[in-house]
Amino acid sequence: MSKQWVSKRLTINLAKIEMELLAAVSEKTGRSITDLVRESIRITYKEFAHSEKNSPRLP
């Protein structure tokens, strides 16, 4: 079963060091920068939702 994405494009500005860090993790793990950013968003949301009582859940 393949994932079906409903895409939205997001442009972000990163400091040089942030991009270098992402590139280094991407290279060492073989994961794309996009995948790493998506995972970071999910982790941040879960931490936020855990601290908020009535937060909507992730699908």
Residue, then its C-alpha position, 0 to 999 in steps of 0.5 A: m500500500s502506498k501513501q497518498w499525499v495531498s501536497k502543500r508547498l512550504t518555503i522556509n528560511l533557515a540559517k546556514i548552520e540549520m541547513e548544514l545540520l539537516a544536510a549532515v543528518s540527511e547524508k548520514t541517514g540516507r533520508s531526505i531533508t523533506d522527510l526529516v522536516r516532516e518528522s520534526i513537525r510531527i515530533t514537535y506537534k506530539e510534544f505540544a499536544h501532550s501538554e495541551k488538553n484539548s488538542p486535535r490528534l494527528p491522523 
